């Protein structure tokens, strides 16, 4: 089979206005966080993402509140969680439990480059929406499945959740204060970080499969598991166990292999020092007016790791002498990595964060057939961190109201007329 680089019919080629992936269409059967995080990445880069949702209910995260989005008359009943990972998508409501709904999704899959789903392993087969069925209809289809434990193995049938996988992977065992200290014990990360990492790995795998398709002309199946991802992102902690047999333990905010790399008290709060080499440590000592960089116990990172129990208390005594802003001014001038420990409000108020445009604002307007969108919703989210010089991420759609684009997509992609859509809606298919 010869490879084809032709864009999906009806979609424009990449441009600065449409994004690097504007030639791709993605059928999104996922919900909650890991799958939607992936498809938002693709959507930000220009892909046409069609999000399939259950009529009357939609993605679970639409209801995970408070906090809720603000409407013209105060808080709505639309959870802000949904806004974190669903911008730039078109929402279509289809009941895949019905035969007609299944056919609609299969028809859309034939017009798509990618399908992504995070149903329980094997459950889409009974709807005729599994990889084997859809790839037979569209051999170029890249089909990405996200599950807790993968398509194979003794746990394949189990449902998977971020918190559960944080526990099973060992991540919680290295997060938090050590046993015996105040607040000691296993602790989850403050964001569903395994879901987010899984979405990023899924994005990477999909782009790899699309690249391979340029050469083979064929799509393929992608199997992404939260547990696999969690084990992979143990990174240096995992490598330490695999290569040295060392089972890491909780160390609070300290780094197991780099010293000093943690929080320190100041006169009016705390600051973070991220001193990654001996030159930076020497410059810190110069600013602080101490001679530790000439002491063989502290002159090298390896020595500082061994002697952290004596070094850190001495450093804490020194850092308490000045307020945070004064330390940061002095240390930044000496090129010593440091910073304040912000809450999220302070982080978004930071001048550099504002300069980088990391807060984005979109508006979603009600229409005559979608009054539940409220009169106007101003929806804020964090900007894509992907910075491409020629085809940067684009903002095209605010996170959609449930079913906001059903009529539009069925008309444009499948050629259904208003009466066809009305009949399907009357039957409860849409």
C-alpha positions as CSV (number, residue, x, y, z in Angstrom):
1,X,0.0,0.0,0.0
2,X,1.3,3.4,-0.9
3,X,1.5,6.0,1.8
4,X,-0.8,9.1,1.5
5,X,-0.3,12.4,3.2
6,X,-3.6,13.8,1.9
7,X,-5.5,15.8,4.6
8,X,-8.8,14.5,5.9
9,X,-11.6,15.6,3.5
10,X,-13.1,18.9,4.4
11,X,-10.2,20.0,6.7
12,X,-7.7,22.7,5.7
13,X,-3.9,22.2,5.6
14,X,-1.8,23.5,8.5
15,X,-1.4,27.3,8.7
16,X,-0.7,29.8,11.5
17,X,-4.4,30.4,11.8
18,X,-5.5,26.8,12.0
19,X,-2.6,25.0,13.7
20,X,-0.1,22.2,13.0
21,X,-2.7,19.4,13.1
22,X,-5.6,21.2,11.3
23,X,-5.6,18.4,8.7
24,X,-6.6,15.8,11.3
25,X,-10.0,14.9,12.7
26,X,-10.2,13.2,16.1
27,X,-13.2,11.3,17.4
28,X,-13.1,11.6,21.2
29,X,-15.0,8.9,23.1
30,X,-13.2,9.7,26.3
31,X,-14.2,11.5,29.5
32,X,-12.9,12.8,32.8
33,X,-9.2,13.7,32.5
34,X,-6.6,11.5,30.9
35,X,-8.3,11.1,27.5
36,X,-9.7,14.7,27.4
37,X,-6.2,16.0,28.3
38,X,-4.8,14.2,25.3
39,X,-7.5,15.4,22.9
40,X,-7.2,19.0,24.1
41,X,-3.5,18.9,23.3
42,X,-4.4,17.7,19.7
43,X,-7.2,20.3,19.5
44,X,-4.9,23.1,20.6
45,X,-2.6,22.2,17.8
46,X,-5.5,22.6,15.3
47,X,-7.1,19.1,15.1
48,X,-10.9,19.0,14.6
49,X,-11.9,17.1,17.8
50,X,-15.4,15.8,18.0
51,X,-16.3,14.9,21.5
52,X,-19.1,12.3,21.8
53,X,-21.1,12.6,25.0
54,X,-24.1,10.9,26.6
55,X,-27.3,12.8,26.0
56,X,-28.6,14.6,29.1
57,X,-25.5,13.9,31.1
58,X,-22.3,14.3,29.2
59,X,-18.7,14.0,30.5
60,X,-18.7,13.2,34.3
61,X,-16.6,16.3,35.0
62,X,-19.4,18.6,33.8
63,X,-21.0,17.9,37.2
64,X,-17.8,17.7,39.4
65,X,-18.4,20.9,41.4
66,X,-18.2,23.2,43.1
67,X,-16.5,25.4,41.9
68,X,-18.8,26.3,39.0
69,X,-18.5,28.5,36.0
70,X,-19.9,32.0,36.4
71,X,-22.9,33.1,34.3
72,X,-24.5,36.5,33.9
73,X,-26.6,35.9,37.1
74,X,-24.0,34.3,39.2
75,X,-22.7,30.7,39.5
76,X,-24.1,28.2,37.0
77,X,-24.4,24.4,37.6
78,X,-21.6,23.8,35.1
79,X,-18.4,22.6,36.9
80,X,-15.2,24.5,36.2
81,X,-13.3,21.1,36.1
82,X,-14.7,20.4,32.6
83,X,-13.0,23.7,31.4
84,X,-9.6,22.4,32.3
85,X,-9.4,19.9,29.4
86,X,-12.1,20.5,26.8
87,X,-11.5,23.7,24.9
88,X,-11.3,23.7,21.1
89,X,-13.6,20.7,20.9
90,X,-17.1,20.2,19.3
91,X,-19.6,18.5,21.5
92,X,-22.0,16.0,20.0
93,X,-24.5,14.0,22.0
94,X,-25.0,10.4,20.9
95,X,-26.4,7.5,22.8
96,X,-24.1,4.6,21.9
97,X,-26.4,2.1,23.6
98,X,-28.7,2.4,20.6
99,X,-28.1,0.8,17.3
100,X,-28.6,4.1,15.4
101,X,-26.2,5.9,17.8
102,X,-23.6,3.2,17.2
103,X,-24.0,3.6,13.4
104,X,-23.5,7.4,13.7
105,X,-20.3,6.9,15.6
106,X,-19.0,4.3,13.1
107,X,-19.8,6.7,10.3
108,X,-17.9,9.5,12.0
109,X,-15.0,7.1,12.6
110,X,-14.8,6.5,8.9
111,X,-14.3,10.3,8.5
112,X,-11.7,10.5,11.2
113,X,-8.0,10.0,11.6
114,X,-7.9,9.1,15.3
115,X,-10.3,7.6,17.8
116,X,-9.5,7.8,21.5
117,X,-11.5,6.1,24.2
118,X,-11.1,5.2,27.9
119,X,-13.9,2.7,28.4
120,X,-13.3,-0.4,30.5
121,X,-11.2,-3.0,28.5
122,X,-13.3,-4.7,25.9
123,X,-16.6,-2.9,26.7
124,X,-16.9,-1.1,23.3
125,X,-16.9,-4.4,21.4
126,X,-20.5,-5.0,22.2
127,X,-21.3,-1.7,20.6
128,X,-19.3,-2.4,17.5
129,X,-17.0,0.4,18.3
130,X,-13.8,-1.6,19.1
131,X,-10.6,-1.3,17.2
132,X,-11.2,-4.4,15.0
133,X,-14.5,-3.2,13.8
134,X,-13.6,0.4,13.2
135,X,-10.2,-0.4,11.6
136,X,-11.9,-2.7,9.2
137,X,-14.1,0.2,8.1
138,X,-11.1,2.7,8.1
139,X,-7.7,1.0,7.8
140,X,-5.9,4.4,8.2
141,X,-7.5,4.9,11.7
142,X,-5.3,5.4,14.7
143,X,-7.2,4.0,17.7
144,X,-6.0,4.9,21.2
145,X,-7.3,3.1,24.2
146,X,-6.6,4.5,27.7
147,X,-7.3,2.2,30.7
148,X,-6.1,1.8,34.2
149,X,-4.1,-1.3,33.6
150,X,-3.9,-1.9,29.8
151,X,-5.5,-4.4,27.4
152,X,-3.6,-7.4,28.7
153,X,-2.4,-8.8,32.1
154,X,-4.1,-10.0,35.3
155,X,-5.5,-6.6,36.1
156,X,-6.8,-5.7,32.6
157,X,-10.4,-5.9,33.6
158,X,-10.1,-3.6,36.6
159,X,-11.2,0.0,36.5
160,X,-8.3,2.4,37.1
161,X,-8.3,5.8,38.8
162,X,-5.5,8.2,39.3
163,X,-5.4,8.0,43.1
164,X,-5.5,4.2,43.0
165,X,-2.6,4.1,40.6
166,X,-0.6,6.7,42.5
167,X,-0.8,4.2,45.4
168,X,-0.1,1.0,43.5
169,X,2.8,2.5,41.5
170,X,4.8,3.5,44.6
171,X,4.4,7.3,43.9
172,X,2.5,7.9,47.2
173,X,5.3,6.1,49.1
174,X,7.8,8.8,48.0
175,X,5.4,11.7,48.4
176,X,4.9,13.4,51.7
177,X,6.8,13.8,55.0
178,X,8.9,10.9,56.4
179,X,7.4,8.6,59.0
180,X,7.8,10.0,62.5
181,X,7.6,13.6,61.4
182,X,4.5,15.8,61.7
183,X,2.2,15.0,58.8
184,X,4.2,11.9,58.0
185,X,2.7,9.2,55.8
186,X,1.9,8.5,52.2
187,X,0.4,11.4,50.3
188,X,-1.1,11.9,46.9
189,X,0.2,14.6,44.5
190,X,-2.0,17.7,44.6
191,X,-3.0,17.3,40.9
192,X,-4.2,14.1,39.2
193,X,-0.7,13.9,37.8
194,X,-0.9,10.3,36.5
195,X,-4.0,11.2,34.4
196,X,-2.2,14.3,33.1
197,X,1.0,12.4,32.3
198,X,-1.1,9.6,30.6
199,X,-2.8,12.2,28.4
200,X,0.6,13.6,27.4
201,X,2.0,10.0,26.6
202,X,-1.2,9.3,24.6
203,X,-0.6,12.5,22.7
204,X,3.0,11.5,21.9
205,X,1.9,8.0,20.8
206,X,-0.8,9.3,18.5
207,X,1.5,11.6,16.8
208,X,4.0,8.8,16.4
209,X,1.4,6.6,14.9
210,X,0.3,9.4,12.5
211,X,4.0,9.8,11.4
212,X,4.3,6.0,10.9
213,X,1.1,6.1,8.8
214,X,2.8,8.5,6.3
215,X,5.1,5.6,5.5
216,X,2.8,2.6,5.9
217,X,-0.5,4.0,4.9
218,X,-2.1,2.2,7.8
219,X,-3.3,3.1,11.3
220,X,-2.7,1.1,14.4
221,X,-3.8,0.3,17.9
222,X,-2.4,2.2,20.9
223,X,-2.6,0.7,24.3
224,X,-2.0,3.3,27.1
225,X,-2.3,2.3,30.8
226,X,-2.2,4.6,33.8
227,X,-0.1,2.1,35.7
228,X,2.4,1.8,32.9
229,X,2.7,5.6,32.8
230,X,3.0,5.9,36.6
231,X,5.8,3.4,36.7
232,X,7.6,5.2,33.8
233,X,7.4,8.7,35.5
234,X,9.1,7.4,38.6
235,X,12.1,8.3,36.5
236,X,15.3,8.6,38.6
237,X,13.5,7.1,41.7
238,X,12.6,4.0,39.6
239,X,16.1,3.8,38.2
240,X,17.6,4.0,41.6
241,X,15.7,0.9,42.6
242,X,16.2,-1.0,39.4
243,X,20.0,-0.4,39.2
244,X,21.1,-0.1,42.8
245,X,18.3,-2.0,44.7
246,X,17.5,1.1,46.7
247,X,13.8,1.5,47.7
248,X,13.3,5.2,48.1
249,X,11.4,6.6,51.0
250,X,9.5,9.9,51.6
251,X,11.7,12.8,52.2
252,X,9.3,15.7,52.2
253,X,10.5,18.5,49.9
254,X,14.1,17.4,49.7
255,X,15.8,15.8,46.7
256,X,17.3,12.4,47.2
257,X,20.4,13.1,45.1
258,X,20.8,16.9,45.1
259,X,21.6,19.1,48.1
260,X,20.4,21.8,48.8
261,X,17.3,21.4,46.7
262,X,14.3,22.2,49.0
263,X,12.3,24.8,50.9
264,X,13.9,27.0,53.5
265,X,12.4,29.3,56.2
266,X,12.8,33.0,55.9
267,X,12.0,35.9,58.2
268,X,8.5,36.2,56.8
269,X,7.7,32.8,55.3
270,X,9.5,30.4,53.0
271,X,11.5,30.2,49.8
272,X,12.7,27.4,47.5
273,X,16.4,26.9,46.7
274,X,17.1,24.7,43.7
275,X,20.9,24.6,43.8
276,X,21.9,22.0,41.2
277,X,25.7,22.3,41.1
278,X,28.8,23.3,43.1
279,X,29.2,26.7,41.5
280,X,25.7,27.7,42.5
281,X,26.3,26.5,46.0
282,X,29.5,28.6,46.2
283,X,27.6,31.7,45.1
284,X,24.9,31.1,47.7
285,X,27.6,30.9,50.4
286,X,29.1,34.1,49.2
287,X,25.8,35.9,49.3
288,X,25.0,34.4,52.8
289,X,28.5,35.3,54.1
290,X,29.5,31.8,55.0
291,X,32.5,29.7,54.0
292,X,30.9,26.3,53.7
293,X,31.9,26.0,50.0
294,X,35.5,25.5,51.2
295,X,34.6,22.8,53.7
296,X,35.2,19.3,52.3
297,X,32.0,18.1,53.9
298,X,30.0,20.5,51.7
299,X,32.2,21.5,48.8
300,X,30.7,18.9,46.4
301,X,27.2,17.7,45.8
302,X,28.1,14.2,46.7
303,X,29.5,15.4,50.0
304,X,26.5,17.5,50.7
305,X,24.2,14.6,50.2
306,X,26.1,12.6,52.8
307,X,26.2,15.5,55.2
308,X,22.8,17.0,54.6
309,X,21.8,16.4,58.3
310,X,24.3,19.0,59.4
311,X,24.2,21.4,56.5
312,X,20.4,21.9,56.2
313,X,19.9,23.1,59.9
314,X,22.8,25.6,59.4
315,X,21.3,26.9,56.2
316,X,17.9,27.3,57.8
317,X,19.4,29.4,60.6
318,X,21.0,31.7,58.0
319,X,17.9,32.0,55.8
320,X,15.7,33.0,58.7
321,X,17.8,36.2,58.9
322,X,16.2,37.9,55.9
323,X,12.7,38.2,54.4
324,X,11.8,36.2,51.3
325,X,11.9,39.1,48.8
326,X,15.3,40.2,50.0
327,X,16.8,36.7,49.6
328,X,15.3,36.3,46.1
329,X,16.7,39.7,45.0
330,X,20.2,38.9,46.3
331,X,20.3,35.3,45.1
332,X,18.9,36.0,41.6
333,X,21.5,38.7,41.2
334,X,24.1,36.0,41.9
335,X,22.5,33.5,39.5
336,X,21.4,31.1,42.3
337,X,18.1,29.4,41.4
338,X,15.5,30.3,43.9
339,X,11.9,31.4,44.1
340,X,8.9,32.1,46.3
341,X,6.5,29.3,47.3
342,X,3.3,30.7,45.8
343,X,-0.3,29.6,46.1
344,X,-2.1,29.3,42.8
345,X,-3.5,32.8,42.9
346,X,0.0,34.2,43.5
347,X,1.3,32.1,40.6
348,X,-1.2,33.5,38.1
349,X,-0.5,37.0,39.4
350,X,3.2,36.6,38.8
351,X,4.5,39.1,36.2
352,X,6.3,36.4,34.2
353,X,3.3,34.2,34.1
354,X,1.2,37.2,32.9
355,X,3.8,38.1,30.3
356,X,3.7,34.6,28.9
357,X,-0.1,34.8,28.5
358,X,-0.7,31.6,30.6
359,X,-4.3,32.7,31.5
360,X,-6.6,32.5,28.5
361,X,-10.2,33.7,28.4
362,X,-12.9,32.5,26.0
363,X,-16.6,33.2,25.7
364,X,-19.4,30.8,25.0
365,X,-22.7,32.2,23.8
366,X,-26.1,30.7,24.1
367,X,-28.0,30.0,20.9
368,X,-31.7,29.6,20.2
369,X,-31.3,25.8,20.2
370,X,-28.9,25.7,23.1
371,X,-30.3,28.0,25.8
372,X,-28.7,25.9,28.5
373,X,-25.3,27.5,27.6
374,X,-26.6,30.4,29.7
375,X,-26.6,33.9,28.3
376,X,-22.8,34.3,28.3
377,X,-20.2,32.1,29.9
378,X,-16.7,33.6,30.3
379,X,-14.5,30.6,30.6
380,X,-10.8,30.8,31.7
381,X,-8.2,28.1,31.4
382,X,-4.4,27.7,31.3
383,X,-2.8,28.3,28.0
384,X,-1.1,25.5,26.1
385,X,2.6,25.5,26.9
386,X,3.4,24.3,23.4
387,X,5.1,27.2,21.6
388,X,5.5,26.6,17.8
389,X,6.9,29.5,15.8
390,X,5.1,28.8,12.6
391,X,1.9,26.9,13.7
392,X,1.2,28.0,17.2
393,X,-1.7,26.6,19.2
394,X,-5.0,28.3,18.4
395,X,-8.1,29.2,20.4
396,X,-11.2,28.4,18.3
397,X,-13.9,27.0,20.6
398,X,-14.6,27.6,24.3
399,X,-15.2,24.4,26.2
400,X,-18.6,23.5,24.7
401,X,-22.0,23.2,26.2
402,X,-23.4,19.7,26.1
403,X,-24.3,18.8,22.6
404,X,-23.6,22.3,21.3
405,X,-22.3,21.1,18.0
406,X,-24.5,18.1,17.4
407,X,-26.5,19.5,14.4
408,X,-23.5,21.1,12.9
409,X,-21.3,18.0,13.0
410,X,-24.0,15.6,11.7
411,X,-24.7,18.1,8.9
412,X,-21.1,18.8,7.9
413,X,-19.6,15.4,8.4
414,X,-22.4,13.0,7.6
415,X,-24.7,15.1,5.4
416,X,-27.8,14.8,7.7
417,X,-30.5,17.3,7.2
418,X,-32.6,19.1,9.9
419,X,-35.4,16.5,9.7
420,X,-33.0,13.6,10.0
421,X,-31.5,15.2,13.1
422,X,-34.9,16.0,14.5
423,X,-36.0,12.4,14.0
424,X,-33.0,11.0,15.8
425,X,-33.5,13.4,18.6
426,X,-37.1,12.4,19.0
427,X,-36.0,8.8,19.3
428,X,-33.6,9.7,22.1
429,X,-30.5,8.8,20.0
430,X,-29.1,12.4,20.3
